[in-house]
Amino acid sequence: MTQRVITQTVNAATSDCFAVPFDATLPGTVLLRDPIRLMEVLSSSLSMWLGAHAHLLDLSIDIYRYKPGRRCLFELKLILSSPVADLKEHRIIGKIYANNRGAEVYETLGQLWLHGFATGSSKVPEPLAYDPEWRLLLMTRAQGESLDRLLLSQLDPSKAIIGSAEWLLKLHTCGVNEGRSYDFNRCLRKLGHWQRYLEVAYPEAEPIFAKILSRIEVRGRVLSGWPSAPSHHDYSPDHVVINNNQFTGVDFDEFRQFDPLFDVAHFVAHLKYLGLTHFAVLNQFDHLADLFQTTYKGHANHYSDKRVRLYLAIAYLKLVYINAFNRQTEDWKQIVDILLHEAQRIACGHR
């Protein structure tokens, strides 16, 4: 789930240091503490996109999310000189990584742009540049409001849910064949990692997790042989940005070639999780989950309700791990218990 942990806007002209800690595992964070150097890197990296006559005069930064040792996501407001106006403003997104994942995301976005996501109602951000020295990815900022915020408003989200399902269908059928390959065995290994962490963080819950995992492994072996396709692998309401009738999918860090139905289940699980965390009711958005699945199923090939249920149980276990790992609320154990109960119900085939 998307969550801001730092919000800091500083003008480079009035400060020589951004209020961001230096992280040795994220070398690019040096730039966030040295705005003059950051402006030099941006001027070079974005020279073609900005144009020959544009000159970067100033910038400000708004940090969306910082995960020590992993990544830092932020928005940049660029103030430019322009031959057609005294000043011009651009807002873009920057992301600093601890590894070379940014290069993969840059390539993924480029491929998606070539396969129909540059224009129309379903889009992805435009990849602007990747600087390997600083492991810095730069891309356009998606315009609009995220679907999770829309769901929490008083507006009818039905059209947004349908559009989100259509965006996912387009991704799965776009023909991009690059990206990491993933299979069920690797999925099981990750689940095993989550189980070991839960054994430390919440030992009372680990036996239930182990029982669910055993059931998932048995059912997954029976359902093997599914076709792979381009998969977002982290598709959720906070990763869809809506601007009128335009839908932009964001955050492609987990993009890979995998069973596309995992994305369907992952989205549904996060819809339910949103209801649980904001309304204390897991089935708050069940009607929207049904609408999403019906829309997707109506146009998808090789759809399988059994596979969706399998991945739904896995998605709940992922949310169990996230809650046990982050522990951001006092009632995190209660949330874990609810999620485990739902995962067990699904994995055991109960309606």
C-alpha positions in Angstrom: 0.0 0.0 0.0 1.2 3.5 -0.8 2.0 5.6 2.3 3.9 8.8 2.7 6.4 8.7 5.5 8.1 12.0 4.7 6.8 15.2 3.2 9.3 17.9 2.7 9.3 20.7 0.1 12.5 22.8 0.0 13.5 25.4 -2.5 17.0 25.0 -3.8 17.6 28.7 -4.0 17.0 29.1 -0.2 18.5 25.9 1.2 21.7 24.0 0.5 20.4 20.7 1.9 17.2 18.7 1.7 16.0 17.2 5.0 16.7 13.6 3.8 19.0 11.2 5.6 22.0 9.9 3.7 21.6 6.2 3.0 24.8 4.4 2.0 22.8 1.7 0.3 21.0 4.3 -1.8 23.9 6.3 -3.3 21.5 8.6 -5.1 20.3 10.1 -1.8 23.5 12.2 -1.9 21.8 14.2 -4.6 18.8 15.0 -2.3 21.1 16.6 0.1 23.0 18.6 -2.5 20.4 20.5 -4.7 23.1 22.1 -6.9 24.5 18.8 -7.8 21.0 17.4 -8.4 20.2 20.2 -10.8 23.4 19.4 -12.7 22.4 15.7 -13.0 18.8 16.6 -14.1 20.0 19.2 -16.6 22.2 16.5 -18.2 19.8 13.6 -18.0 16.7 15.5 -19.2 18.4 17.6 -21.9 16.6 16.0 -24.8 13.2 15.9 -23.1 13.4 19.6 -21.9 14.7 20.8 -25.3 17.7 22.7 -26.4 16.5 26.2 -25.3 15.2 25.3 -21.8 17.4 26.0 -18.8 16.8 24.6 -15.3 16.7 27.5 -12.9 15.4 26.0 -9.7 13.6 22.9 -8.2 11.7 21.7 -5.2 11.2 18.2 -3.9 8.4 16.4 -2.2 9.3 12.9 -0.9 6.5 10.4 -1.2 8.1 7.3 0.3 11.4 6.4 1.7 12.3 2.8 2.6 15.8 2.6 4.1 18.1 0.3 2.1 15.6 -0.2 -0.7 14.3 2.9 -2.5 13.2 6.5 -2.3 10.3 7.9 -4.3 9.8 11.7 -4.7 8.3 14.4 -6.9 10.3 17.1 -8.5 9.0 20.5 -9.5 11.3 22.0 -12.1 11.4 25.7 -12.7 12.7 26.4 -16.2 13.5 29.4 -18.4 11.8 29.1 -21.8 12.0 31.2 -25.0 8.2 31.3 -25.1 7.6 32.2 -21.5 9.6 33.8 -18.7 9.2 30.8 -16.5 7.9 27.3 -17.1 7.1 24.6 -14.6 7.3 20.8 -15.0 6.5 18.1 -12.4 8.1 14.7 -12.7 8.7 11.7 -10.6 12.1 10.5 -9.4 13.0 7.1 -7.8 16.3 6.1 -6.3 17.1 2.4 -6.0 19.6 0.4 -3.9 20.2 -1.9 -6.9 19.8 -1.9 -10.7 16.0 -2.4 -10.6 15.5 1.2 -11.9 17.2 0.2 -15.2 14.7 -2.7 -15.5 11.8 -0.4 -14.8 13.0 2.1 -17.3 13.2 -0.6 -20.0 9.8 -1.9 -19.0 8.1 1.5 -19.3 9.8 2.0 -22.7 8.5 -1.3 -23.9 5.0 -0.6 -22.7 5.1 2.8 -24.5 6.0 1.0 -27.7 3.1 -1.5 -27.1 0.2 1.0 -26.9 0.5 2.6 -23.5 1.8 6.0 -24.7 -1.6 7.4 -25.7 -5.3 6.6 -25.3 -7.4 5.8 -22.2 -4.8 3.3 -20.8 -1.3 4.7 -20.2 1.8 4.3 -18.1 4.3 7.1 -17.2 6.7 8.1 -19.9 10.3 7.0 -19.0 12.5 10.1 -19.2 15.9 8.9 -18.1 17.9 6.5 -16.0 21.2 7.5 -14.5 23.2 4.3 -13.6 25.7 6.2 -11.5 23.1 7.4 -9.0 20.6 4.6 -9.8 18.1 7.3 -10.4 15.0 6.8 -12.5 13.1 9.8 -13.9 9.6 9.6 -15.4 6.5 11.7 -16.0 4.0 12.3 -13.2 0.6 10.6 -13.7 -2.1 13.2 -13.7 -5.3 12.6 -11.6 -6.3 10.9 -8.4 -5.5 7.4 -7.3 -8.2 4.9 -7.2 -7.9 4.1 -3.5 -8.6 7.8 -2.7 -11.6 7.7 -5.0 -12.9 4.6 -3.3 -12.8 6.4 0.0 -14.8 9.4 -1.3 -18.5 9.7 -1.7 -18.4 9.3 -5.5 -19.6 6.2 -7.4 -16.4 4.3 -8.4 -18.1 1.8 -10.7 -16.7 3.4 -13.9 -13.3 3.6 -12.3 -13.4 -0.1 -11.4 -14.3 -1.1 -14.9 -11.6 1.1 -16.4 -9.0 -0.5 -14.0 -10.0 -3.9 -15.2 -9.8 -2.8 -18.8 -6.3 -1.4 -18.1 -5.2 -4.7 -16.7 -6.6 -6.6 -19.7 -4.6 -4.3 -22.0 -1.4 -5.0 -20.1 -1.9 -8.8 -20.2 -2.5 -8.8 -23.9 -0.1 -6.1 -25.0 2.6 -8.5 -26.2 5.6 -7.3 -24.2 7.7 -10.5 -23.7 10.6 -9.0 -21.8 11.0 -8.8 -18.0 11.9 -11.3 -15.3 10.4 -14.8 -15.6 8.6 -16.0 -12.5 7.1 -19.4 -11.7 5.1 -21.1 -8.9 8.3 -22.6 -7.3 9.7 -19.1 -6.8 6.4 -18.0 -5.4 6.5 -20.8 -2.8 10.0 -19.8 -1.8 8.9 -16.3 -1.1 5.9 -17.6 0.9 8.4 -19.6 2.9 10.4 -16.5 3.7 7.3 -14.7 4.9 6.4 -17.7 7.1 9.9 -17.6 8.8 9.5 -13.9 9.5 6.0 -14.4 10.9 7.4 -17.1 13.2 9.6 -14.4 14.8 7.1 -11.5 14.7 4.0 -13.3 15.7 4.7 -17.0 16.6 1.1 -17.7 17.6 0.0 -17.1 14.1 2.8 -19.1 12.3 1.1 -22.5 12.5 -2.0 -21.2 10.7 0.2 -19.7 8.0 2.1 -23.0 7.6 -1.2 -24.9 7.2 -2.4 -22.4 4.5 1.0 -22.6 2.8 0.8 -26.4 2.7 -2.7 -26.2 1.1 -1.5 -23.6 -1.4 1.3 -25.8 -2.5 -0.9 -28.8 -3.1 -3.5 -26.8 -5.0 -0.8 -25.0 -7.0 0.7 -28.2 -8.3 -2.7 -29.3 -9.5 -3.3 -26.0 -11.3 0.2 -25.8 -13.0 0.6 -25.2 -16.7 -0.9 -21.8 -16.9 0.2 -19.4 -19.6 2.5 -16.5 -18.7 1.9 -12.8 -19.7 3.2 -9.4 -18.8 2.2 -9.0 -15.1 2.3 -5.9 -12.9 2.5 -8.2 -9.9 1.6 -5.4 -7.5 -1.6 -4.2 -9.0 -3.8 -2.5 -6.4 -6.1 0.6 -6.2 -3.2 2.8 -5.1 -1.3 1.9 -8.3 -4.1 3.2 -10.6 -4.3 7.0 -11.3 -7.5 8.3 -12.9 -7.9 11.6 -14.8 -11.4 11.8 -16.2 -11.5 8.8 -18.6 -7.8 8.2 -18.6 -6.2 5.4 -16.5 -2.5 5.3 -15.7 -0.9 2.3 -14.1 2.1 3.2 -11.9 4.9 1.4 -9.9 6.4 -1.3 -12.1 9.1 -2.4 -9.7 7.6 -5.9 -9.5 6.8 -6.3 -13.2 7.5 -9.8 -14.6 6.2 -12.6 -16.8 3.8 -14.6 -14.7 0.2 -15.9 -14.6 -1.9 -12.8 -15.4 -4.6 -14.0 -13.0 -2.3 -13.2 -10.1 -2.9 -9.5 -10.9 -6.7 -10.1 -10.7 -6.5 -11.7 -7.3 -4.0 -9.2 -6.0 -6.3 -6.3 -6.9 -9.3 -8.0 -5.3 -7.4 -8.7 -2.1 -6.3 -5.1 -1.8 -9.8 -3.9 -2.4 -10.9 -6.0 0.5 -7.9 -4.9 2.6 -8.9 -1.2 2.0 -12.4 -2.0 3.4 -10.8 -3.7 6.4 -8.4 -0.9 7.3 -10.8 2.0 6.7 -14.2 0.6 7.6 -13.2 -2.4 9.7 -15.2 -4.6 7.3 -13.5 -7.0 4.9 -16.4 -7.2 2.5 -17.0 -3.4 2.3 -16.1 -3.4 -1.4 -17.3 -6.9 -2.4 -19.7 -5.5 -5.0 -16.8 -3.7 -6.6 -14.6 -6.7 -6.5 -17.3 -8.7 -8.3 -17.6 -5.9 -10.9 -13.8 -5.9 -11.4 -13.7 -9.7 -11.9 -16.8 -9.8 -14.1 -15.3 -7.1 -16.4 -12.0 -8.8 -16.7 -13.5 -12.3 -17.1 -15.8 -11.1 -19.9 -12.8 -10.4 -22.2 -10.0 -12.6 -21.0 -8.8 -15.9 -22.4 -7.8 -18.8 -20.1 -9.7 -17.5 -17.1 -9.9 -19.8 -14.2 -11.9 -19.2 -11.0 -9.8 -21.8 -9.2 -6.5 -20.1 -10.1 -7.9 -16.7 -9.0 -8.9 -18.2 -5.6 -5.4 -19.8 -5.3 -3.7 -16.4 -5.9 -6.2 -14.7 -3.6 -5.0 -16.8 -0.7 -1.4 -16.0 -1.6 -2.3 -12.2 -1.8 -3.7 -12.4 1.7 -0.6 -14.0 3.0 1.4 -11.2 1.4 -0.7 -8.7 3.3 -0.1 -10.8 6.5 3.6 -10.4 6.0 3.3 -6.6 5.2 1.3 -6.0 8.4 3.6 -8.1 10.6 6.7 -6.5 9.0 5.6 -2.9 9.2 3.5 -3.0 12.4 2.2 0.5 11.7 -1.0 0.2 13.8 -1.6 -1.0 17.3 -4.2 -3.6 16.1 -1.8 -5.2 13.5 -2.2 -8.6 15.1 -6.0 -8.4 14.9 -5.6 -7.5 11.2 -3.2 -10.4 10.7 -5.7 -12.8 12.3 -8.5 -11.6 10.0 -6.4 -12.0 6.9 -5.2 -15.4 7.9 -8.7 -16.6 8.6 -9.8 -15.4 5.1 -6.8 -17.0 3.4 -7.5 -20.3 5.2 -11.2 -20.1 4.2 -10.2 -19.7 0.5 -7.3 -22.1 0.5 -9.5 -24.9 2.0 -12.1 -24.3 -0.7 -14.8 -22.9 1.6 -17.3 -20.3 0.1 
